[in-house]
Each structure stands twice: as structure tokens, then as C-alpha cells.
Amino acid sequence: IDIKQIINTNLFDFKKVATTSAWIEELSKQEHISEIEQYGIKSFVYRRIGSNTRPFHPQKLYNFLFTPNSLNGVIRSKGYMWLCTHPNLRYEWSSTDDLVNVKVNLWVDYTLLSLRDPIQVQKLFENGTKQAQERWNNMITTNEQEKERLISKHLWHNSFGDRRQELVFIGDHKMDQQKIENALESCLLTDQEFALDFSNWLSISTNPFKSNN
């Protein structure tokens, strides 16, 4: 199709459209029905943040997310996951129908800790180029600003930093929010497991999640 056939044609006539029966009918309604209500689309956010945060047991979470029909009615989901076996990595989950994408990044808290490591800082300023030092300073500034933003949004914990569970689910009328939330709760570390030290979390489970980046 020639692009000239579909743009700048000046064929749309608002005055004409405004007098059509469908337009007049919609305007005359006392209450407009949103597309969300009309098509049954809804959403919710599962959060474990701040003082309420704790990591997932990777194998339990994987088994739930990849069990057929466990996310029945979910059209799309996206968000951050904190796994006990890799406490410094931020797993970024995204799914659309049957397509799943998992990427890995670093939590801001760990990024700042790494950037301020005394040994690495000493090496950088003894042997690094001016450009490398400037990049380091810029990274510190950027992550400090992000930390302040997270604190202002109550997404920061004194012990765990920005580590959290935050997953958005969008689905149709078949999506069962309570069922999904209950299942995710059952995938978190138990009180006994959570009470262990970071180092002991590493051996609690294998990690079946594979990153796409």
C-alpha cells in the first residue's frame, strides 16, 4: 500500500462523524461504560515491599508460574522479583500470553555497595583513566538519586534496600486475583527460612530461572 493513500488524505470529517447515530448515542448516555468494564479487563499489583518484603523460593515460584493454567485469565504480567538464591540480582519478569521474558539486573542497594567498595575505588583512582573516574562518579550520582526516589516512594528498607516483590497482572474476567496472590505468598520463604542469614539462603533451592539478557 502506498503510504500516500493512508496519510494526509483529508478524508476525516469531524462534523460528519459527530452527526452519526453511534456518536450521538454515546454522547446521550448518562454514564459512559469504560473499555475495562465493557470487555472485562482488570488488573492488580502484587507487592511485598519495605518492612513487608521477603524473597521468593525460586523453585516454588518457577513451579507456580510455569504450571499450565496457573495464570488462567492473565493476558500480561510484568515486574520485579527477588529470589533468595541470588539476593543481589533483580529479576525482571515479563509475560504476554505464552511468551515469557526474564532479564537480570542489580538492585540499587547492591550497586551502590559495589561502587563504594574501598578496594575497587582505590584501584580506580590509582590506575583508572579520568574518563573511568568520571563514569564512576556519574554512576554514584545516578544511583543515589534513584535511592532517594525509592525512599520517597516508601520502596526502601534499612536492611534490604530496594529488594522487593512487585508484579503487575492484567487479565480478563477469568483472572482470579485472590488465587494468584495466595499462590505467590506460598512461594515466599517461610519464617524459618527468612530468619536465616543471607549466605544460608543460597543453598535453600536451585534457581531454574534463565535470563534472556
PEKA-V893247 format. One record per residue. RES is the residue in one small letter. SS is DSSP state (h for helix, s for strand, l for the rest). OMEGA is omega in whole degrees, 0 to 359 (999 if undefined). D_CENTER is the distance of its C-alpha to the mean C-alpha in Angstrom with 2 decimals. Layout:
<<RES	SS	OMEGA	D_CENTER> <RES	SS	OMEGA	D_CENTER>>
This chain:
<<i	l	177	38.73> <d	l	182	40.00> <i	h	180	37.41> <k	h	180	40.31> <q	h	185	40.69> <i	l	176	37.36> <i	l	180	36.88> <n	l	180	39.33> <t	l	181	41.50> <n	l	182	42.02> <l	l	181	42.20> <f	l	180	39.92> <d	l	184	42.19> <f	h	181	40.47> <k	h	181	43.79> <k	h	180	44.38> <v	h	183	40.92> <a	l	180	41.26> <t	l	180	44.38> <t	l	184	42.99> <s	h	182	43.06> <a	h	180	39.32> <w	h	180	38.51> <i	h	179	41.24> <e	h	181	40.14> <e	h	181	36.57> <l	h	183	37.93> <s	h	180	40.41> <k	l	178	37.91> <q	l	181	37.73> <e	l	180	34.05> <h	l	177	31.56> <i	l	182	29.37> <s	l	179	25.84> <e	h	180	24.31> <i	h	179	21.82> <e	h	185	24.91> <q	h	184	26.98> <y	h	175	24.80> <g	l	180	23.12> <i	l	180	19.51> <k	s	182	17.38> <s	s	173	13.89> <f	s	180	12.51> <v	s	174	9.69> <y	s	183	10.05> <r	s	167	10.08> <r	s	188	12.04> <i	l	176	12.49> <g	h	182	15.65> <s	h	182	18.74> <n	h	186	17.12> <t	l	170	14.71> <r	l	186	15.61> <p	l	174	14.45> <f	s	167	14.36> <h	l	189	17.45> <p	h	184	16.32> <q	h	178	19.15> <k	h	180	18.83> <l	h	180	15.15> <y	h	181	16.08> <n	h	179	19.14> <f	h	186	17.43> <l	h	185	14.78> <f	l	173	17.60> <t	l	181	20.43> <p	l	177	21.86> <n	l	178	21.25> <s	l	178	18.93> <l	l	181	16.46> <n	l	180	19.48> <g	l	179	19.02> <v	s	179	15.32> <i	s	180	15.28> <r	s	174	11.67> <s	s	184	8.37> <k	s	176	4.85> <g	s	184	1.54> <y	s	177	3.64> <m	s	177	7.21> <w	l	183	10.49> <l	s	187	13.48> <c	h	183	16.99> <t	h	178	18.66> <h	h	189	16.75> <p	l	181	16.05> <n	l	181	15.73> <l	s	176	13.16> <r	s	179	9.40> <y	s	182	8.34> <e	s	185	5.67> <w	s	176	6.22> <s	s	178	7.53> <s	s	174	10.71> <t	s	185	13.50> <d	l	183	16.59> <d	l	181	17.71> <l	s	182	15.78> <v	s	179	13.11> <n	s	178	11.52> <v	s	176	10.38> <k	s	182	10.42> <v	s	176	11.33> <n	s	178	11.61> <l	s	172	13.20> <w	l	181	12.33> <v	h	181	14.30> <d	h	181	16.70> <y	h	178	17.76> <t	h	179	18.02> <l	h	178	20.43> <l	h	180	22.27> <s	h	181	22.85> <l	h	183	23.98> <r	l	179	26.42> <d	l	186	27.86> <p	h	182	31.62> <i	h	181	32.80> <q	h	179	30.42> <v	h	179	31.18> <q	h	179	34.88> <k	h	182	34.78> <l	h	185	32.96> <f	h	175	35.51> <e	h	187	38.45> <n	h	184	37.77> <g	l	178	34.95> <t	l	178	35.71> <k	h	180	35.42> <q	h	180	32.62> <a	h	178	30.66> <q	h	178	31.30> <e	h	178	30.15> <r	h	179	26.85> <w	h	179	26.43> <n	h	180	27.26> <n	h	179	24.84> <m	h	177	21.95> <i	h	181	23.04> <t	h	181	23.22> <t	h	183	19.83> <n	h	175	18.07> <e	h	178	20.39> <q	h	178	19.51> <e	h	177	15.77> <k	h	180	16.83> <e	h	179	19.01> <r	h	181	16.40> <l	h	178	14.15> <i	h	181	17.44> <s	h	179	18.37> <k	l	181	15.25> <h	l	179	16.11> <l	l	182	13.05> <w	l	179	15.54> <h	s	183	17.75> <n	l	181	21.14> <s	l	187	20.96> <f	l	179	17.35> <g	s	182	16.19> <d	l	179	12.48> <r	l	185	11.70> <r	l	170	9.80> <q	s	180	8.09> <e	s	184	5.62> <l	s	179	5.28> <v	s	178	6.89> <f	s	177	10.06> <i	s	182	12.69> <g	s	179	16.09> <d	l	185	19.83> <h	l	181	22.43> <k	l	180	22.21> <m	l	182	18.72> <d	l	184	19.55> <q	h	183	17.08> <q	h	180	19.28> <k	h	180	19.67> <i	h	180	16.00> <e	h	179	15.46> <n	h	179	18.67> <a	h	179	17.78> <l	h	178	14.55> <e	h	181	16.81> <s	h	180	19.32> <c	l	179	17.05> <l	s	174	16.74> <l	l	176	19.53> <t	l	178	22.73> <d	h	181	24.42> <q	h	179	26.82> <e	h	182	24.28> <f	h	181	22.20> <a	l	180	25.52> <l	l	177	26.07> <d	l	177	25.68> <f	h	185	22.75> <s	h	179	25.20> <n	h	178	25.98> <w	h	187	22.43> <l	l	184	22.66> <s	l	181	25.30> <i	l	186	23.93> <s	l	168	22.45> <t	l	179	22.11> <n	l	183	18.78> <p	l	183	18.79> <f	l	179	15.44> <k	l	181	16.42> <s	l	177	14.57> <n	l	179	15.16> <n	l	999	15.58>>
